[in-house]
Every structure is written in structure tokens, then in C-alpha cells.
Amino acid sequence: MSLPSVLNTFSVKSRDGENSDLSTPVKELIVQKYLSGEKYSVIARNLGLPRNTVYTVVKRYLERGSVETPSRYGRKRKLDDRDVRQLLRILLKCLKTAHHLSGQISSNKYTCISLALSVNNARYVCPSYKGIIGGGIGGTSAAYFLRELFGSKASIDLFEKKSIGGRLATVSIAGNEYEAGGSIIHPKNLYMVNFTDILGLKKRQDDDVEIISIFDGKKLLFTTSQYTVVTLSKLFWRYGMDIYNVKSWLQDKFMKNFSRIYKIQEEKYAYTTVTDLINAMDPTFVKYLKKSIRQLMKEDGFSDLFIDEMVMGGLRMNYGQTPDIHAFVGAVSMAGIEQGLWNVQGGNKRIPEKLVKKTDVNLIDGEVTLVRYLEDEESPYEVHYIPVKHGQEKPKPKKKQYDIVVIATPLHNDVSNIQFEDFPQDIENFPQKYHTTIATFVEGEPNLATYGLDKFEDLPDGIFTSNPDLFLNSFGKQKPVDDRKHLQSKPAQENFIVGKIFSNKAPDELEVQKYFPIRNDIRMIKWLAYPEYDFYTDELPPFVLHDRLYYINGIELAASAMEMSAIGAKNVALLAYNHWFGHYDKINEHYTEAGDKGSERFRKVQKGSERM
Ligand SMILES: CC(C)=CCC/C(C)=C/CC/C(C)=C/CSC[C@H](N)C(=O)O
């Protein structure tokens, strides 16, 4: 099955579509009954209709404010815009006095109805119980943003079956801890910068000039120098103007409008699909999903040599893949080889660990197996889990009910095996393949001959590879996550280093010998690290799986990075907040900043996405 069709099965689509075969009075009767408090199942039974049909009619009504299917040729509205605005003003006044409603109201044609629905639907108290499934950077960021939005009274449970941090982890070798998973943060990754600040953590940034080479499997094609002027001359000699153009190209084509997301989210706008969120940053980004980074850069005049060496090198290091992956993740990878990258003193996993404490969540050590929808219950999501085994006894399965549930783990069979039951539509596991990346840490003496070198001093700090057939994706000399010198162990022998080999397959003894013939210790970590970006589609997964059941990790299909997970988490927290308090004018809506030219190009991407 191709990806678009697979993703369609994942979207929230009602089985009986538009119900265009029901007459308008019947649809109106359904809505009337719903508004007077009758449950879907009761309405369905009394009217002799399938429950799904009733659900869909109500859902469409909540989205559109009308039971009619919108049509250019349909019946005209009886009220004109002026009437609607006037009605709105009156309604708003009544509502604000009567219910202290704080929602903002715009004058779009459905506002009148959604506002009326707010009277029935808006909840004036915070949801009591929220469950987050997954304790990685996505889940813990979601906890933080939910706490920020819903306040200290909301009770938040966070389920994690292993350890907090997920794919942010350290490995212990030669007496020190090293970054083993997501390892780098860009200076413009505002959420990571803010978390580090708020949580009282410190940045770890190398002041030493790092020497980087590109290796084709036989020799080092290119090596930077510790003198910037020499490096620039060498780069210019090899890549010409490409090396000067790439920085401003990345800034103009990507970084500038990517940064719009921070303002958009500060203004509490949220999007129901990953595509809609990307589109809100810049509609051109949606086009990047449908072409390769190679194609985009070639269209913009970059040479094959530059793409095959620099871009390839960055992509093999960051995602173990090639410039044939889509241009959005390609651009993120390019940002990941810019200057000024940093990580957290003590390890990046300290961010999620400290977020858990800061947000005062209730941590549940357990593996979630099932989420069941209990339609008639006040807290309709029943989460089933198996507590982590601590003693000898086999733990008994348990369950808890929630108002809101956030899934913060890839819904992918190799990673999680959560079942969904009794939902009006199918919620299936994430069909996209995840890429296996092996990080092998070795304490030993590197094999200089492999790189065509003679002297130990000439071994670069980092090696990118330009050959897609090579076993080695990248190599890097490692520094401990705690760079306070007095805490670090000394290497076991002269010319011993701790090096990290990234590869797509586990190395056998011969392969390890090739890079480290003499060694003291070796540790190998297998990650299902990020999606296999072998698709071009602008139909990325939804953030909303059901009314108040949200999913963060679909954002990884756009690009996987710590910051992307935090952006996804903030979007989901804002969706939960806007849905709960009836701020529908902040969902899937265009955000315009005064004088913001970029957003004038905004177009709606409602294909396959639904306003919940
Ligand atoms: C915030 C702006 C303006 C742009 C940044 C876009 C972005 C999300 C950059 C992340 C850069 C980065 C750290 C890329 C590395 S790829 C992920 C890698 N596998 C890792 O996490 O270690």
C-alpha cells in the first residue's frame, strides 16, 4: 500500500461519510435531541438509526454549525453578515455576563452556531484527569504545556514503560556518560532554549574549533582547518559560491518562516493535522513534503557535488538517509549542521526528567495496552496498563479513566502496541517504517589507516560520509555529557579515545576492527530512531484521533528532532485547551501578524483533515 492510502486509513473519517441520504428535518431532529442532552446511543435507538450516523450528523453540525452539506449551489443564508455580527454581539454579551466566557469570537459564518453551542458544550471547569502515554521529550513537553494552559488543579498522569527521556538517553563507557540518542540542539530551537533556562539547566557548547572531514570510504575528501580563513578558502575551492549561498538560502527558504510557529503558538493557534501545522508556518513548506531536498536545492542552483557531499554527509549523520528524502526534513537536517549547536550539561535527557518534576505529574511506571472509549461516561477514555514488574509477582493489569488522553509514542507496531476499542471510527497503528540506527561507542585506538591517515593528531573530531553504500554513516570523537574536567575519567591508554560510530546495521567484529582494532570497551545501542523518509506526500497524520484523544508523534513524519516533538506537544496541548473551552476560532485558522507578508500566502489545507 502506498503511503497516502495508508495515511488515509489513519485519518479520522466517519464510516458513513456525509449522510447525504438523511433528510434535513431528520438531521435537525438528531441535533435537537443531542443539544437537549440525549446520548448518541439513545438517539440512535429511538430513531432506529445506526449510532455512527447519529454521531456523524452531530459532528458535522459541531464543525459547520449547520446540518446542511455546504454547497455553492445550496440555499442562501437567511441572515446577512451584518445580522450575524449583530447577533453575535448580543449573544456574546449575554454569555459573558451569564457564564464568564473568555473565548474570543470572530465573525466567520459558523461562529454564531459554535457560540450557541458553547452554551451547551463549553466547560467552565478544568478537565480533571489527563493521561499522557509516553515519557519522551514529546510527552513531557505536553505535560508542561498542559499544566501551563489548564493550571495547577488539573491532574496529569504520565505513563512510561521504560525510563523518562525515551530516545534521549546516555550510555556509560570508560567511566563517563555520553549522549547516545537525540544529541544536538539548534540555537534557534526556542522551546529547548526555554526549557533549559526554566529548568535551571546549563548548556554544554564546545568552544574548541572542531575539525570535520568528508570521507568517501577510501580517503578523506576534504578536511576543515582550525583557522576559519583556511577552512573558508578550502570550502570555496571545492564548492564555489554554494558554500556562501547556503547559509542565506537556508535562512530565507526555511528558518525565517519556520520561526513563525513560535508566534503562532504564543497566540494559541492550533492545527488538527501535521500538514495544517506545516502550512501555517509557510504554505511553501507543504510543497517541500512532495519533493526531495536534492530536487529543491538543484532548482535553486546548488551543484551535485555540494549536494552529494555536504548535504549527504549531514543527512547520513542526522537521519542515516540520503538527499532523496523530502525537502522539509532535508532542511531540518541542514539546520543540524549549522554552527552554534549545543546540548545539555549532564545529558539532554535531563530536560524530560526535570519537566516531569516541574510539572508535578503523577508518573505511572506501566505499559499501556489499550485505550477504550466509553461514550456515556463523563471521563470517556479508559486507559488499560500493565504496571512495571518490581518484585517477583506478576503485575495485575489496571485501568484508569480520563477526560483527555495524549499519545506521545509512535503508534507503530515495533515501538508500541496500543489497541483502541469502541471508538466510532477505526484508529489504527502508525503504518510508517521507522529507521534503525545503531550507535556503537568504543573506547580504543582508532584505525588511522582506514581514513588514509598517518598521525593520531590528524584524526578529525567528526567524519561525515558521502558514499551511500558505506557501512559507516558518521564517526565522531565523543566528549562526556558532564564536561566538568574534575569529574571525567582519563583514557585507559595513550591515543585512546571514545568514538561513536553511526550505522544502519549492527557492526560485526570485522567492521569494528576496521575502525577500532585495539579497544578496551564497546557498547552498542539500537534505536528505532526516526521515520524512514521514503515518501513524498502532503497528507501527514492527524494530531486528533478522536474528540479529546490526541497524538503527537505524527509530527516526526515532517521531521524528527527534539524541537519538533516540543512543537507537536504544544500544538496538542493547545488543541486540547481550545476544544475544551470552545475556542474554535483558534483551530485550523490563519494567523496573521501585523505586516506579516509570509502569512498572506497561507492557504487552507483541509484535505483529509477535520475540524473536531
Ligand atoms: C527554529 C528554527 C528557526 C529552525 C530549526 C529547525 C529545526 C527543528 C532544527 C533542528 C536542528 C537539529 C538539531 C537537527 C538534527 S536532526 C535530529 C538528530 N537526529 C538529533 O536529534 O540528534
The ligand as a Gaussian input file, in Angstrom:
#p B3LYP/6-31G(d) Opt

LIG

0 1
 C       13.883000      27.034000      14.934000
 C       14.328000      27.209000      13.552000
 C       14.341000      28.546000      13.007000
 C       14.712000      26.186000      12.769000
 C       15.152000      24.919000      13.260000
 C       14.507000      23.753000      12.656000
 C       14.879000      22.584000      13.489000
 C       13.803000      21.816000      14.106000
 C       16.175000      22.292000      13.685000
 C       16.677000      21.149000      14.477000
 C       18.100000      21.006000      14.112000
 C       18.640000      19.730000      14.526000
 C       19.090000      19.618000      15.905000
 C       18.720000      18.754000      13.630000
 C       19.337000      17.464000      13.951000
 S       18.422000      16.182000      13.355000
 C       17.990000      15.282000      14.770000
 C       19.087000      14.419000      15.239000
 N       18.945000      13.112000      14.776000
 C       19.171000      14.520000      16.735000
 O       18.178000      14.835000      17.378000
 O       20.246000      14.304000      17.269000

